[in-house]
Amino acid sequence: MLGRAALITAGLLVATVPATGGIGHRYGRTAGVRFALGSLAAVLAQQTLVAVAAKRASARLTGVDAMTLSRGLAAALLVGLLASGLRRRNSFAGWMGWGAMVYGSIVCDWLDGPIARRMNATSELGALLDLESDSWLTLAAVASATAWGGLPAYCLAAPVTRYGLLLAALRKFPYSEIYVGEPPWARQTGIAQGALFTAALAPFGGRATRLALRLAAPVVAPVQLMVMMLLYRRLRRRYAA
C-alpha cells in the first residue's frame, strides 16, 4: 500500500518538473524556484494525507485512484503559480494555470468515475479521494481566481467554509455518512461555482466575459455558501431525527 502511494507521489513530483523548467526559463530563476517550492509542497501535503487515509482504511490505491490524485497535480501547479508571484492571466503562466484547472475539474473529474465503474474498481477510499481532490482543486482555483482572475475575495468564503463544516461534522459523524444522499441541486451549484472559477482564470475573453463574471460572482458565491450551510444543517437534522 505504502509502496504504491510512494510511486504515485514520485510520479506527481516528476510531473511538476517540466512546468518548473518552463516557468524558470520564461520568468527567471527566482520565479522558477518559488514555483517549484509551492508546487512540491502542495503535492507532498496532499500525498501525506492520502497515505494516512489509505492506512486508516486499510485499502490499496488503484490505477484509477492515481488518476483521481492527478487532480492534485493540477492544484499543485496553481499553488506553484501563486507562490511564484506571477499574475498575468494572458501569459504562459496564465495558460498553464487555466489548462491545469480544465484538466482537473473537467477532463479528470468526468473520466475517473466512469472508468472506475467500468473496471469495477470503486471503493470507499476512492470516493473519499474523489471528493477531497475536488475540494482541494476548488480551493486552489478560487485562490488563483481571486489573485489574478479578477474575482472578489468573498468568493473564497464557500470553499473555505466547506473545510470548517467538514471538521465540525467529523466530530459527530463518520466521513462515509456526511455526503450520503445529497440532493441534485447541491452538485449543480458546485458546477456553477467551478464554471465561475474556470472562466475567471481563462487567458482569453474580452469585456463581455469580464462583465459576465462581475454579474455572476455576487450570485454564485453567496448561493454556494448558503448551500454549504444548508447541507450541514440537513446532516444534523437527519441524525437528530
Secondary structure, DSSP 8 states (H G I E B T S, - for coil): -HHHHHHHHHHHHHHHHHHHHHHHHHH-HHHHHHHHHHHHHHHHHHHHHHHHHHHHHT----HHHHHHHHHHHHHHHHHHHHHHT---TTSHHHHHHHHHHHIIIIIIHHHHHHHHHHTT---HHHHHHHHHHHHHHHHHHHHHHHHHS---GGGGHHHHHHHHHHHHHHTTS-HHHHTTT--HHHHHHHHHHHHHHHHHH-S---HHHHHHHHHHHHHHHHHHHHHHHHHHHHHHHHHH-
